Amino acid sequence: MSSQNFVASMWLQACDALDRADRLQRQFFRLGRSGQVHAWEPPIDLFESEWGLVIYAAVPDAQGTDFQIQLEPAALRLSGRRAIPDAASKSVIHRLEIPFGRIERIIALPAGQFELSDICYANGCLQIRLQRIDSES
């Protein structure tokens, strides 16, 4: 392969990687619709073990008190608000990619019965623990 073809190939691969990253960002920080109010849906991770579920929702620069959690029969509703950072009010904004404003996400849960066990906010993520309820009790 000639060096010119190699450079062209590398350039195409780099452009393809940037396109994939852009699509992923749009997917993770998509705009949802809660009733008639626009809201964004934070990306989540959901882990299941024999004792229950752990959900991580990525919401930077927030506090645990900024959220409301409602456990529904087969889903968990996460709602709240991420305020625009204080720096934005005292600055010229050149780029604003991390969403702010109303948050709403309905997370489908695996089969089973769960109760809210713990909520904490650390390192830019809201951690929600749901404990499995033993149906034989």
Phi, psi and omega per residue, in radians:
M1 nan 2.319 -3.135
S2 -1.269 2.786 -3.136
S3 -1.122 -0.544 3.126
Q4 -1.188 -0.738 3.092
N5 -1.162 -0.658 3.113
F6 -1.079 -0.801 3.129
V7 -1.109 -0.750 3.118
A8 -1.093 -0.710 3.128
S9 -1.127 -0.780 3.118
M10 -1.097 -0.703 3.134
W11 -1.098 -0.765 3.108
L12 -1.109 -0.709 3.104
Q13 -1.123 -0.707 3.125
A14 -1.141 -0.764 3.120
C15 -1.112 -0.699 3.101
D16 -1.100 -0.731 3.112
A17 -1.106 -0.703 3.106
L18 -1.144 -0.693 3.087
D19 -1.090 -0.753 3.104
R20 -1.094 -0.751 3.125
A21 -1.093 -0.713 3.116
D22 -1.117 -0.742 3.109
R23 -1.108 -0.727 3.121
L24 -1.099 -0.736 3.128
Q25 -1.085 -0.766 3.116
R26 -1.113 -0.628 -3.141
Q27 -1.173 -0.807 -3.068
F28 -1.240 -0.696 -3.108
F29 -1.871 0.972 -3.114
R30 -1.447 2.693 3.122
L31 -1.535 2.137 3.095
G32 -1.753 -3.052 3.127
R33 -2.428 2.020 -3.131
S34 -1.899 1.793 -3.051
G35 1.092 -2.113 3.094
Q36 -1.855 0.071 -3.103
V37 -1.788 2.241 3.092
H38 -1.242 2.468 3.125
A39 -2.562 2.715 3.052
W40 -1.860 2.686 -3.086
E41 -1.896 2.013 -3.139
P42 -1.240 2.612 3.045
P43 -1.196 2.592 -3.121
I44 -2.297 2.792 2.890
D45 -2.125 2.451 3.135
L46 -2.280 2.170 -3.124
F47 -2.105 2.401 3.130
E48 -2.088 2.413 3.022
S49 -2.334 -3.115 -3.121
E50 -1.157 -0.429 -3.125
W51 -1.563 -0.304 -3.140
G52 2.784 -2.655 -3.061
L53 -2.181 2.598 2.961
V54 -2.214 2.239 3.125
I55 -2.069 2.275 3.033
Y56 -1.952 2.209 3.059
A57 -2.033 2.185 -3.099
A58 -1.457 1.885 3.116
V59 -2.433 1.636 -3.075
P60 -1.205 2.700 3.044
D61 0.938 0.815 3.112
A62 -2.238 -3.098 3.059
Q63 -2.322 2.710 3.139
G64 -1.001 -0.499 -3.129
T65 -1.339 -0.103 3.132
D66 -1.417 -0.036 -2.998
F67 -2.130 2.671 2.972
Q68 -2.110 2.402 -3.129
I69 -2.122 2.221 3.075
Q70 -2.181 2.184 3.091
L71 -1.612 2.088 3.140
E72 -1.867 3.015 -3.066
P73 -0.932 -0.767 -3.100
A74 -2.219 0.276 -3.071
A75 -2.686 2.885 3.026
L76 -2.116 2.294 3.113
R77 -1.823 2.098 3.092
L78 -1.898 2.135 3.088
S79 -2.408 2.829 -3.128
G80 2.820 -2.661 -3.057
R81 -2.657 2.436 2.970
R82 -1.969 2.035 -3.128
A83 -1.289 2.651 3.041
I84 -1.161 2.391 -3.088
P85 -1.009 2.573 3.121
D86 -0.981 -0.603 -3.114
A87 -1.043 -0.483 -3.104
A88 -1.174 -0.536 -3.108
S89 -1.318 -0.321 -3.099
K90 -1.967 0.275 -2.990
S91 -2.419 2.873 2.917
V92 -1.545 2.179 -3.095
I93 -1.516 2.074 3.093
H94 -1.695 -0.470 3.134
R95 -2.704 2.362 3.129
L96 -2.430 1.552 -3.046
E97 -1.800 -0.435 -3.137
I98 -1.474 2.132 -3.059
P99 -1.108 2.659 3.010
F100 -2.415 2.959 -3.103
G101 1.827 -2.736 -3.065
R102 -1.187 2.402 3.111
I103 -2.032 2.369 3.007
E104 -2.651 2.221 3.104
R105 -2.532 2.237 3.033
I106 -1.821 2.109 -3.040
I107 -1.903 2.006 3.086
A108 -1.168 2.365 -3.120
L109 -1.830 2.650 3.056
P110 -1.129 2.875 3.138
A111 -0.994 2.515 3.122
G112 2.298 3.049 3.093
Q113 -1.973 2.381 -3.075
F114 -2.350 2.715 2.984
E115 -2.258 2.623 -3.140
L116 -1.171 2.178 -3.082
S117 -1.825 -0.783 -3.065
D118 -2.809 2.575 3.047
I119 -2.319 2.270 3.031
C120 -2.565 2.737 -3.137
Y121 -2.136 2.160 3.121
A122 -2.720 2.529 3.047
N123 0.947 0.650 3.076
G124 1.416 0.084 -3.127
C125 -2.198 2.437 2.981
L126 -1.561 2.160 3.133
Q127 -1.853 2.183 -3.125
I128 -2.087 2.159 3.110
R129 -1.906 2.243 3.075
L130 -2.036 2.200 -3.132
Q131 -1.621 2.378 3.101
R132 -1.213 2.338 3.088
I133 -1.661 2.187 3.135
D134 -1.209 2.019 -3.086
S135 -1.309 -0.179 3.140
E136 -1.481 -0.137 -3.080
S137 -1.379 nan nan
